[in-house]
Amino acid sequence: MAKSINDIQNEIIDEFEAFDDWLERYELIIDYGKGLKPMPEEDKNDRNLIDGCQSKVWFTAVLQEGLLIYTGDSDAILVKGIVAMLISVMSNHTPEEIINADLYFIDRIGLREHLSPTRSNGVAAMLKQMKLYALAYKSK
């Protein structure tokens, strides 16, 4: 059976709790980015660019067998890791699950307080876009 959004969030929280040092936590985020499935270059266009991000961030979503599958990328290594974490939590769930998800892992791992205000706004913009994709696919 597929893991729930909360199961995945809890796994990420457990992973981060193994590190007290924020430099190690940043390394973990960067490692997530290194594992991100490459996004096709043709999808890195203005239409898929997230407004409100300090660096360039792209997101797309497709509905396959009732589940939303996200792809994303960023030109900044740390942000790419955040994109990868969001995709791991949100992908492979129904639009309904994504719309109703309470994404608490960002606060629980302490990420929000370790981001600059502009990066924090960027994360909010990414989440908003992911939920907008879910809303769009739900209404189809």
C-alpha atoms as a printed R data frame, in Angstrom:
    type eleno elety resid chain resno       x      y       z
1   ATOM     1    CA   MET     A     1   0.000  0.000   0.000
2   ATOM     2    CA   ALA     A     2   1.202  3.502  -0.801
3   ATOM     3    CA   LYS     A     3   2.449  5.698   1.999
4   ATOM     4    CA   SER     A     4   0.280  8.606   3.079
5   ATOM     5    CA   ILE     A     5   1.470 12.209   2.872
6   ATOM     6    CA   ASN     A     6   1.832 12.218   6.671
7   ATOM     7    CA   ASP     A     7   3.853  8.962   6.649
8   ATOM     8    CA   ILE     A     8   6.326 10.542   4.218
9   ATOM     9    CA   GLN     A     9   6.482 13.779   6.236
10  ATOM    10    CA   ASN     A    10   7.176 11.791   9.417
11  ATOM    11    CA   GLU     A    11  10.004  9.895   7.684
12  ATOM    12    CA   ILE     A    12  11.600 13.197   6.660
13  ATOM    13    CA   ILE     A    13  11.237 14.561  10.214
14  ATOM    14    CA   ASP     A    14  12.883 11.396  11.613
15  ATOM    15    CA   GLU     A    15  15.721 11.735   9.113
16  ATOM    16    CA   PHE     A    16  16.367 15.354  10.132
17  ATOM    17    CA   GLU     A    17  16.206 14.590  13.852
18  ATOM    18    CA   ALA     A    18  19.383 12.526  13.429
19  ATOM    19    CA   PHE     A    19  21.283 15.807  12.889
20  ATOM    20    CA   ASP     A    20  21.584 18.626  15.426
21  ATOM    21    CA   ASP     A    21  23.893 20.739  13.314
22  ATOM    22    CA   TRP     A    22  22.264 22.890  10.631
23  ATOM    23    CA   LEU     A    23  25.225 22.493   8.295
24  ATOM    24    CA   GLU     A    24  24.518 18.729   8.295
25  ATOM    25    CA   ARG     A    25  20.817 19.409   7.745
26  ATOM    26    CA   TYR     A    26  21.627 21.651   4.766
27  ATOM    27    CA   GLU     A    27  23.773 18.800   3.377
28  ATOM    28    CA   LEU     A    28  20.793 16.455   3.755
29  ATOM    29    CA   ILE     A    29  18.568 18.905   1.835
30  ATOM    30    CA   ILE     A    30  21.211 19.184  -0.905
31  ATOM    31    CA   ASP     A    31  21.377 15.362  -1.063
32  ATOM    32    CA   TYR     A    32  17.609 15.290  -1.676
33  ATOM    33    CA   GLY     A    33  18.203 17.613  -4.622
34  ATOM    34    CA   LYS     A    34  20.911 15.344  -6.023
35  ATOM    35    CA   GLY     A    35  18.369 12.516  -6.089
36  ATOM    36    CA   LEU     A    36  15.742 14.549  -7.935
37  ATOM    37    CA   LYS     A    37  14.620 13.031 -11.233
38  ATOM    38    CA   PRO     A    38  15.817 15.351 -14.021
39  ATOM    39    CA   MET     A    39  13.195 17.692 -15.439
40  ATOM    40    CA   PRO     A    40  13.018 17.842 -19.250
41  ATOM    41    CA   GLU     A    41  14.701 21.029 -20.495
42  ATOM    42    CA   GLU     A    42  11.622 21.967 -22.555
43  ATOM    43    CA   ASP     A    43   9.602 22.132 -19.288
44  ATOM    44    CA   LYS     A    44  11.968 24.748 -17.865
45  ATOM    45    CA   ASN     A    45  10.029 27.619 -19.410
46  ATOM    46    CA   ASP     A    46   8.284 30.772 -18.220
47  ATOM    47    CA   ARG     A    47   4.907 29.015 -18.063
48  ATOM    48    CA   ASN     A    48   6.212 26.577 -15.415
49  ATOM    49    CA   LEU     A    49   8.289 29.145 -13.511
50  ATOM    50    CA   ILE     A    50   7.111 29.829  -9.951
51  ATOM    51    CA   ASP     A    51   6.503 33.501  -9.189
52  ATOM    52    CA   GLY     A    52   7.807 34.706  -5.844
53  ATOM    53    CA   CYS     A    53  10.988 32.642  -5.732
54  ATOM    54    CA   GLN     A    54  14.382 34.259  -5.356
55  ATOM    55    CA   SER     A    55  15.977 31.621  -7.579
56  ATOM    56    CA   LYS     A    56  14.440 29.993 -10.626
57  ATOM    57    CA   VAL     A    57  12.037 27.175  -9.750
58  ATOM    58    CA   TRP     A    58   9.928 25.197 -12.198
59  ATOM    59    CA   PHE     A    59   7.066 22.796 -11.482
60  ATOM    60    CA   THR     A    60   4.817 20.686 -13.671
61  ATOM    61    CA   ALA     A    61   2.200 18.089 -12.810
62  ATOM    62    CA   VAL     A    62   0.402 15.325 -14.674
63  ATOM    63    CA   LEU     A    63  -2.448 13.116 -13.578
64  ATOM    64    CA   GLN     A    64  -1.741  9.394 -14.027
65  ATOM    65    CA   GLU     A    65  -4.299  6.824 -12.927
66  ATOM    66    CA   GLY     A    66  -5.890  9.323 -10.561
67  ATOM    67    CA   LEU     A    67  -2.597 10.348  -8.910
68  ATOM    68    CA   LEU     A    68  -0.724 13.603  -9.407
69  ATOM    69    CA   ILE     A    69   2.906 13.242 -10.434
70  ATOM    70    CA   TYR     A    70   5.047 16.364 -10.013
71  ATOM    71    CA   THR     A    71   8.332 17.217 -11.654
72  ATOM    72    CA   GLY     A    72  10.399 20.200 -10.659
73  ATOM    73    CA   ASP     A    73  13.822 21.777 -10.656
74  ATOM    74    CA   SER     A    74  15.731 24.841  -9.530
75  ATOM    75    CA   ASP     A    75  18.916 26.593 -10.549
76  ATOM    76    CA   ALA     A    76  19.933 26.866  -6.850
77  ATOM    77    CA   ILE     A    77  21.309 23.737  -5.162
78  ATOM    78    CA   LEU     A    78  19.596 24.204  -1.775
79  ATOM    79    CA   VAL     A    79  16.262 25.146  -3.360
80  ATOM    80    CA   LYS     A    80  16.523 22.102  -5.635
81  ATOM    81    CA   GLY     A    81  16.679 20.015  -2.449
82  ATOM    82    CA   ILE     A    82  13.545 21.698  -1.091
83  ATOM    83    CA   VAL     A    83  11.812 21.049  -4.438
84  ATOM    84    CA   ALA     A    84  12.830 17.372  -4.168
85  ATOM    85    CA   MET     A    85  11.449 17.126  -0.622
86  ATOM    86    CA   LEU     A    86   8.125 18.705  -1.638
87  ATOM    87    CA   ILE     A    87   7.844 16.362  -4.622
88  ATOM    88    CA   SER     A    88   8.600 13.311  -2.459
89  ATOM    89    CA   VAL     A    89   5.812 14.323  -0.061
90  ATOM    90    CA   MET     A    90   3.174 15.424  -2.594
91  ATOM    91    CA   SER     A    91   3.674 13.206  -5.666
92  ATOM    92    CA   ASN     A    92   1.703 10.008  -6.158
93  ATOM    93    CA   HIS     A    93  -1.352 11.160  -4.250
94  ATOM    94    CA   THR     A    94  -4.842 12.099  -5.393
95  ATOM    95    CA   PRO     A    95  -5.656 15.764  -6.007
96  ATOM    96    CA   GLU     A    96  -8.044 15.531  -3.036
97  ATOM    97    CA   GLU     A    97  -5.277 14.298  -0.676
98  ATOM    98    CA   ILE     A    98  -2.940 17.058  -1.849
99  ATOM    99    CA   ILE     A    99  -5.560 19.804  -1.440
100 ATOM   100    CA   ASN     A   100  -6.334 18.628   2.099
101 ATOM   101    CA   ALA     A   101  -2.721 17.988   3.127
102 ATOM   102    CA   ASP     A   102  -1.351 19.774   6.169
103 ATOM   103    CA   LEU     A   103   2.325 20.169   5.368
104 ATOM   104    CA   TYR     A   104   3.868 20.355   8.809
105 ATOM   105    CA   PHE     A   105   7.297 18.876   8.059
106 ATOM   106    CA   ILE     A   106   8.778 22.225   6.950
107 ATOM   107    CA   ASP     A   107   8.195 23.730  10.394
108 ATOM   108    CA   ARG     A   108   8.954 20.528  12.309
109 ATOM   109    CA   ILE     A   109  12.435 20.123  10.787
110 ATOM   110    CA   GLY     A   110  13.101 23.806  11.548
111 ATOM   111    CA   LEU     A   111  13.525 24.714   7.904
112 ATOM   112    CA   ARG     A   112  11.304 27.797   7.902
113 ATOM   113    CA   GLU     A   113  13.287 29.482  10.671
114 ATOM   114    CA   HIS     A   114  16.561 28.748   8.848
115 ATOM   115    CA   LEU     A   115  15.465 30.295   5.555
116 ATOM   116    CA   SER     A   116  15.668 33.941   4.612
117 ATOM   117    CA   PRO     A   117  12.252 35.654   4.357
118 ATOM   118    CA   THR     A   118  12.482 35.614   0.541
119 ATOM   119    CA   ARG     A   119  13.306 31.877   0.474
120 ATOM   120    CA   SER     A   120  10.456 31.249   2.927
121 ATOM   121    CA   ASN     A   121   8.090 33.132   0.596
122 ATOM   122    CA   GLY     A   122   9.422 31.011  -2.254
123 ATOM   123    CA   VAL     A   123   8.543 27.786  -0.404
124 ATOM   124    CA   ALA     A   124   5.033 29.147   0.188
125 ATOM   125    CA   ALA     A   125   4.778 29.966  -3.551
126 ATOM   126    CA   MET     A   126   5.872 26.413  -4.467
127 ATOM   127    CA   LEU     A   127   3.288 24.872  -2.142
128 ATOM   128    CA   LYS     A   128   0.594 27.169  -3.498
129 ATOM   129    CA   GLN     A   129   1.428 26.122  -7.074
130 ATOM   130    CA   MET     A   130   1.354 22.420  -6.149
131 ATOM   131    CA   LYS     A   131  -2.090 22.856  -4.565
132 ATOM   132    CA   LEU     A   132  -3.287 24.850  -7.604
133 ATOM   133    CA   TYR     A   133  -2.300 21.932  -9.869
134 ATOM   134    CA   ALA     A   134  -4.287 19.624  -7.570
135 ATOM   135    CA   LEU     A   135  -7.318 21.927  -7.719
136 ATOM   136    CA   ALA     A   136  -7.099 22.134 -11.503
137 ATOM   137    CA   TYR     A   137  -6.935 18.353 -11.907
138 ATOM   138    CA   LYS     A   138  -9.667 17.776  -9.313
139 ATOM   139    CA   SER     A   139 -12.090 19.969 -11.263
140 ATOM   140    CA   LYS     A   140 -11.458 18.143 -14.573
